């Protein structure tokens, strides 16, 4: 099975970052380029416009990024355009950033609670996560979801720990409906 575009280019950038000792520099640049792509609709429209030829698009990349990011990052963007994968820029760089986080043992946790946590509570959550995982630090994303009623939901990559009261009520309700079905089944 063919590797995804994001994996191919993201892996190549990751290997280059490690080999050249520019992990932190490339990480910062990747985050910056993603910000440009996400917040500047004009850039995406120009890069995907059928009436703008490839040479003009390569010049746009040079004009916007040359001197602001490394030659390697500009080269990656130019290569993505040349291979007709410029639309995948965000996914390539997001994949690269995730690889860097793993390499540096940085976890990313998404925490949902029914009420805003205090700074002390946030520090406690992060401390508990550091104690129970192999990560050396975390990037924490907190959201408030009043429907949780109580408890919290923590997601790290594809793992989810859900101790919310909403989920507990749902499980209990499901168990009670199973009990009612079994009782009804026994009736003559």
C-alpha positions in Angstrom: 0.0 0.0 0.0 1.4 3.4 -0.9 2.3 5.7 1.9 0.3 8.8 2.4 1.8 12.0 1.0 2.0 13.4 4.6 4.0 10.4 5.7 6.4 10.5 2.8 7.3 14.2 3.0 6.9 14.4 6.8 9.3 11.5 7.3 11.8 13.0 4.9 11.7 16.4 6.7 12.0 14.6 10.1 15.1 12.7 9.0 16.6 15.8 7.6 15.9 17.7 10.9 17.5 15.0 13.0 20.5 14.6 10.7 21.2 18.3 10.6 20.5 19.0 14.2 17.7 21.4 13.3 14.8 19.7 15.1 13.8 22.8 17.1 14.3 25.2 14.1 12.2 23.0 11.8 9.5 22.5 14.4 9.2 26.3 14.8 9.1 26.9 11.1 6.6 24.1 10.5 4.2 25.7 13.1 4.7 29.1 11.4 4.0 27.8 7.9 0.8 26.0 9.2 -0.3 29.3 10.7 0.2 31.1 7.4 -1.7 28.4 5.5 -4.6 28.3 8.0 -5.0 32.1 8.4 -4.3 33.3 4.9 -7.1 32.2 2.5 -5.4 34.2 -0.3 -2.4 31.9 -0.2 -4.4 28.7 -0.6 -6.5 30.3 -3.3 -3.5 31.3 -5.3 -1.7 28.0 -4.9 -4.8 26.1 -6.0 -5.9 28.5 -8.8 -5.9 26.8 -12.2 -4.9 29.9 -14.2 -1.7 30.5 -12.2 1.0 28.4 -13.7 3.5 26.3 -11.7 6.4 28.7 -12.2 4.3 31.6 -10.8 3.3 29.5 -7.8 7.0 28.6 -7.1 7.8 32.3 -7.3 4.9 33.0 -4.8 6.4 30.5 -2.4 9.8 32.1 -2.7 8.4 35.6 -2.2 6.5 34.6 0.9 8.9 32.3 2.6 12.5 32.8 1.4 14.5 34.6 4.1 11.8 33.9 6.7 12.3 30.1 7.0 15.2 27.8 6.2 16.1 26.9 2.6 15.1 23.3 3.5 11.6 24.4 4.4 11.3 26.5 1.2 12.6 23.5 -0.7 9.9 21.3 0.8 7.2 23.8 -0.1 8.6 24.1 -3.6 8.7 20.3 -4.0 5.1 19.9 -2.8 4.1 22.4 -5.5 6.2 20.7 -8.2 4.7 17.3 -7.4 1.1 18.8 -7.2 0.8 18.2 -3.4 0.8 21.8 -2.2 -2.8 21.2 -1.0 -1.3 18.7 1.5 1.1 21.2 3.1 -0.9 21.4 6.4 -1.2 17.6 6.7 2.5 17.1 5.9 3.7 19.6 8.5 1.2 18.4 11.1 2.5 14.8 10.6 6.1 16.2 10.9 5.2 18.1 14.1 3.7 14.9 15.6 6.9 13.0 14.8 9.0 15.7 16.4 6.8 15.6 19.5 7.3 11.8 19.8 11.0 12.2 19.2 11.3 14.8 22.0 8.8 12.8 24.2 6.3 15.6 24.2 2.7 14.5 24.6 -0.4 16.4 23.6 -3.4 16.0 25.9 -6.9 17.2 25.2 -8.8 17.6 28.5 -12.5 18.4 28.7 -14.2 19.3 32.0 -17.6 20.6 32.9 -16.1 23.7 34.6 -13.0 25.8 34.0 -10.0 24.3 36.0 -7.9 26.4 38.2 -4.2 26.7 37.5 -3.5 24.4 40.4 -5.9 21.8 39.1 -4.3 22.0 35.6 -0.9 21.5 37.1 -2.2 18.5 39.0 -3.7 17.0 35.9 -0.4 17.5 34.0 1.6 16.0 36.9 -0.6 12.9 37.0 -0.2 12.5 33.2 3.6 12.8 33.5 3.6 10.1 36.2 1.5 7.7 34.2 3.1 8.0 30.8 6.5 8.0 29.2 6.3 11.6 28.1 8.8 14.2 29.6 6.4 17.1 29.0 2.9 17.8 27.7 1.2 20.4 25.6 -2.2 20.7 27.3 -5.4 21.7 25.5 -8.3 22.4 27.9 -11.9 22.8 26.9 -15.1 23.3 28.9 -18.0 21.0 28.1 -20.9 21.6 30.6 -22.7 18.4 29.3 -20.1 16.3 31.1 -21.8 17.2 34.4 -18.7 16.2 36.4 -15.4 14.4 36.0 -13.3 14.8 32.9 -12.4 13.3 29.6 -8.7 13.1 28.6 -7.5 12.2 25.1 -3.9 11.5 24.2 -3.5 10.4 20.6 -5.9 7.5 20.2 -6.3 6.8 24.0 -9.3 8.2 25.8 -9.9 8.1 29.6 -13.5 9.1 30.3 -14.4 9.6 33.9 -17.3 12.0 33.2 -20.6 11.6 35.0 -22.4 11.9 31.6 -20.7 8.7 30.4 -21.3 6.9 33.8 -25.0 7.8 33.6 -25.1 6.5 30.0 -23.5 3.2 30.9 -25.8 2.8 33.9 -28.8 3.6 31.7 -27.7 1.0 29.2 -27.2 -1.6 31.9 -30.7 -0.9 33.3 -32.3 -1.3 29.9 -30.5 -4.7 29.5 -31.9 -5.8 32.9 -35.4 -4.7 31.9 -35.2 -6.7 28.6 -34.1 -9.8 30.5 -36.9 -9.5 33.0 -39.4 -9.0 30.1 -38.1 -12.0 28.4 -38.8 -14.3 31.4 -42.5 -13.3 31.5 -44.9 -16.1 30.4 
